């Protein structure tokens, strides 16, 4: 079963995790999101769904929106073989999401907790972060600590890197 936006909000309320929502038109890229000129857009996260060369390991990499991810350097920090973007089929299979919807909250659809979630240490400077609530027609605002609680609560491994 896919955790949709309303299911997510119910789960956050049940766990006493405060959040705010900003609804907006569907966006498919960071460029489209920035074109909306949302308040606090500098705190909206970029999320990359990657796989290793053999497709055995999958990574959800969470970075500040303005960050550029050097996949070679990232692979070295993760002790992984060459990284590449995972296919839309893998994204659907592991996180129950479509391209443009990628979010760390997508791990709630990862019943086997197979995806390693990788956070850039640069995120620690923000008291509140914006992520999609498992669809791309809204941004939900949460603290990093609460995002980590959701990921850890699902059982996914969390890794930290410096990009």
Secondary structure, 3 states (H helix, E strand, C coil): CCCCHHHHHHHHHHCCCCCEEEECCCCCCHHHHHHCCCCCHHHEEEEEEEECCCCCCEEEEEEECCCCCCHHHHHHHCCCCCCEECCHHHHHHHHCCCCCCCCHHHHHHCCCCCEEEEEEHHHHHCCCEEECCCCCCEEEEECHHHHHHHHHHHCCCEEEECC
